[in-house]
Amino acid sequence: MYYRFMSSCMVQLLSRVKHFVLRSTLLLMCGMSVLAICSCASQSAPQVNYEMAKVYLTDKVPDPGQSGDFWEGLSSVSVNRHPWIGGPADANGKIYMAADQRTFLMRMEIKDSAPQLRAVDMDPSMAWNGTSLQIFFGTKTNRRTEYEDGDFGLSVWVVQENPADPNSKKVVVAKGRPLNDRQYKAALVEWNRDSYIIEMSFSLDFLGITKPFKVGQQVRCEFRINHAKQGEDRSVIVNWRTSTDDAWRNPTTWSFGIVEKKP
């Protein structure tokens, strides 16, 4: 009788242990699944309180100056934060981005109360100190204080190669130093007394982007318009989001963008 009682107790105990182990395993697996889902969600959609910049992925981007209605209906980045002095009446702009498997294309529509042509022989390190644009872009989303592979900074300005010929205006782009004509394509779509439009494209390889963009991919970027009065040094900077003057050297100040399929 005693042995039968002990045997029954052992069976019940083993059953309870088995149930406890099974329940604990299921709870652990559920917890790991939740963590994995949260991790993936945080990677695919960062929680930000602003509209992320859009890079539109398409089969083939047009050449600069030949875009036609390519940009119609697409979202732009509004560059209108004035961290120092000045306001929208001085300068502001919209920037569009697109890419295919090999090429990165940009369109910059700039309102500037007094756009200035720059000297043909200007020191490129002084591009910021007058009418110009600056683009900062990276394919990595980790916080970092120095440039890494896939990060690049571009300076853009306009010159007139022949002072007597208004049609000799040219878009100059520098990546540290001025690029040659084989390294980029650019078109000055418009140049007016209070505005200008530039389109330009680059191969992904040249920019240090080693893999084609994918829909849903996150990027980081910042944009700047430099404004100067007639015959004066830069007096106003206009950023997309940062309130600092550090975007040119510190990727931590860049904000999020995302790659979307072009409608």
C-alpha positions in Angstrom: 0.0 0.0 0.0 2.8 2.3 0.9 4.7 1.7 -2.3 1.5 2.2 -4.3 1.0 5.6 -2.6 4.6 6.7 -3.2 4.4 5.6 -6.8 1.2 7.7 -7.3 2.9 10.7 -5.7 5.9 10.3 -8.0 3.7 10.2 -11.1 1.9 13.4 -10.0 5.2 15.1 -9.2 6.8 14.2 -12.5 3.6 15.4 -14.3 3.7 18.7 -12.5 7.4 19.2 -13.2 6.9 18.3 -16.9 4.0 20.9 -17.1 6.1 23.5 -15.4 9.0 23.0 -17.7 6.8 23.1 -20.8 5.0 26.2 -19.6 8.3 28.0 -18.8 9.7 27.0 -22.2 6.6 28.5 -24.0 6.8 31.7 -22.0 10.5 32.0 -22.8 9.9 31.5 -26.5 7.1 34.0 -26.5 9.3 36.5 -24.8 12.1 36.0 -27.3 9.6 36.4 -30.2 8.4 39.7 -28.8 11.9 40.9 -28.4 12.8 39.9 -32.0 9.6 41.6 -33.4 10.4 44.8 -31.5 14.0 44.7 -32.7 12.9 44.3 -36.3 10.3 46.9 -36.0 12.8 49.4 -34.6 15.2 48.7 -37.5 12.5 49.0 -40.2 10.7 52.1 -38.8 12.6 54.3 -36.4 10.3 56.3 -34.1 10.8 59.9 -35.2 8.5 62.9 -34.8 9.2 64.3 -38.4 8.6 63.1 -41.9 11.6 61.2 -43.1 13.4 62.2 -46.3 12.5 60.1 -49.2 14.7 58.4 -51.7 12.5 57.1 -54.5 13.7 53.8 -56.1 12.9 53.4 -59.8 14.0 51.2 -62.7 15.9 54.1 -64.5 16.5 57.6 -63.4 16.5 60.3 -66.1 19.5 62.4 -66.9 19.8 65.8 -65.2 17.9 68.4 -67.1 15.8 65.8 -68.8 13.5 64.8 -66.0 10.2 66.1 -67.4 7.4 65.1 -65.1 9.5 62.5 -63.2 9.2 64.4 -59.9 5.5 65.1 -60.1 3.6 63.9 -57.1 6.8 63.0 -55.1 7.6 64.2 -51.6 10.4 66.6 -51.2 12.6 67.6 -48.2 11.7 71.1 -47.1 14.9 73.0 -46.2 13.6 75.9 -44.1 15.2 75.9 -40.7 17.2 79.1 -40.0 19.3 78.4 -36.9 21.1 81.7 -36.9 19.5 84.8 -38.4 17.3 85.4 -41.4 14.1 83.7 -42.6 12.2 82.3 -45.5 12.4 85.6 -47.3 16.2 85.1 -47.5 16.3 81.5 -48.6 14.5 78.2 -48.5 14.2 75.2 -50.7 12.9 71.8 -51.7 15.1 68.8 -52.4 14.1 65.6 -54.2 16.0 62.3 -54.4 15.8 59.2 -56.5 17.9 56.3 -57.4 18.1 53.2 -59.6 20.5 50.2 -59.3 23.5 52.3 -60.3 22.7 56.0 -60.1 21.7 58.6 -57.4 19.8 61.6 -58.7 18.9 64.9 -57.0 16.8 67.9 -57.8 17.2 71.1 -55.7 14.6 73.9 -56.1 15.9 76.9 -54.3 14.3 80.2 -53.4 17.1 82.8 -52.8 16.5 86.6 -52.6 19.9 87.2 -54.1 21.7 84.2 -55.7 25.3 84.9 -56.5 27.5 83.4 -59.2 30.8 82.3 -57.7 34.3 82.9 -59.2 35.6 80.3 -61.6 38.9 80.1 -59.7 37.4 80.1 -56.3 39.1 78.0 -53.6 36.6 75.1 -53.2 37.2 75.0 -49.5 35.4 78.3 -49.4 32.3 77.2 -51.2 30.3 77.5 -48.0 31.0 81.2 -47.8 28.5 82.4 -50.4 25.7 81.1 -52.6 26.0 77.3 -52.4 24.3 74.1 -51.4 25.7 71.3 -49.2 24.4 67.7 -49.1 25.4 65.2 -46.4 24.3 61.6 -46.9 25.1 58.2 -45.4 23.8 54.6 -45.8 24.5 53.6 -42.2 22.0 54.5 -39.5 24.2 54.1 -36.4 25.1 57.2 -34.4 28.7 58.3 -35.3 30.7 61.4 -35.0 33.0 60.7 -37.9 32.4 59.8 -41.6 32.4 56.0 -42.4 32.1 54.0 -45.6 28.9 55.0 -47.4 29.0 58.6 -46.0 29.6 61.6 -48.3 29.4 65.3 -48.3 29.0 67.4 -51.4 29.2 71.2 -52.1 27.4 72.7 -55.0 27.7 76.1 -56.6 27.3 77.9 -59.9 29.9 79.7 -62.0 29.8 81.6 -65.3 32.8 80.4 -67.4 32.6 83.3 -69.9 31.7 86.6 -68.2 30.3 87.9 -71.6 28.1 84.8 -72.1 25.1 84.3 -69.8 24.6 80.8 -71.3 28.0 79.7 -70.0 26.8 79.1 -66.5 27.9 75.8 -65.1 27.1 73.7 -62.0 30.3 72.8 -60.0 30.3 70.0 -57.5 33.0 69.2 -55.0 33.6 66.2 -52.8 36.5 67.6 -50.9 37.8 69.0 -54.2 36.0 69.8 -57.5 34.9 66.8 -59.5 35.6 66.4 -63.1 33.0 66.0 -65.8 33.3 62.2 -65.8 32.4 62.0 -62.1 29.0 63.6 -62.2 26.3 65.0 -64.5 24.5 68.2 -63.7 22.1 70.7 -65.3 21.2 74.2 -64.3 17.5 74.0 -65.0 16.8 77.5 -64.0 18.7 80.6 -62.8 16.6 83.6 -61.9 16.9 86.8 -59.8 15.3 85.1 -56.8 15.5 81.3 -57.4 17.4 78.5 -59.1 17.0 74.8 -59.9 19.7 72.3 -60.2 19.6 68.6 -61.1 22.6 66.3 -60.7 23.5 62.6 -60.7 26.3 60.4 -59.6 27.1 56.7 -59.8 26.6 54.8 -56.5 30.1 53.5 -56.7 31.6 57.0 -56.9 29.7 58.0 -53.8 31.0 55.0 -51.9 27.6 53.2 -51.9 28.6 49.6 -52.5 25.2 48.0 -52.6 22.1 49.1 -54.6 19.3 50.7 -52.6 16.4 48.5 -51.4 12.8 49.5 -50.6 12.5 50.1 -46.8 16.2 50.8 -46.4 17.0 53.6 -43.9 19.6 56.3 -44.6 20.7 59.4 -42.8 21.1 62.9 -44.3 21.1 66.6 -43.9 20.9 69.5 -46.4 22.0 73.1 -46.3 21.4 76.3 -48.3 24.1 79.0 -47.9 22.9 82.5 -48.6 24.9 85.7 -49.1 24.0 89.3 -49.9 25.4 90.9 -53.1 29.2 91.1 -52.7 29.2 89.9 -49.1 30.2 86.7 -47.3 27.6 84.2 -46.2 25.2 85.6 -43.7 22.4 83.1 -43.5 22.4 79.3 -43.4 19.2 77.2 -43.9 19.2 73.6 -42.8 16.7 70.7 -43.1 16.6 69.7 -39.4 19.8 70.4 -37.5 20.1 73.6 -35.5 23.9 73.4 -35.6 26.7 74.2 -38.0 28.3 70.8 -37.6 26.6 68.7 -40.3 29.7 68.9 -42.5 31.8 67.2 -40.0 29.5 65.3 -37.6 27.1 62.7 -38.9 25.4 62.6 -35.5 23.5 65.8 -36.6 22.0 64.0 -39.7 18.4 62.8 -39.6 16.6 59.8 -41.0 15.5 59.1 -44.5 14.0 56.0 -46.1 13.9 54.4 -49.5 10.5 54.0 -51.1 9.4 52.6 -54.4 8.5 55.4 -56.9 4.7 55.3 -57.5 
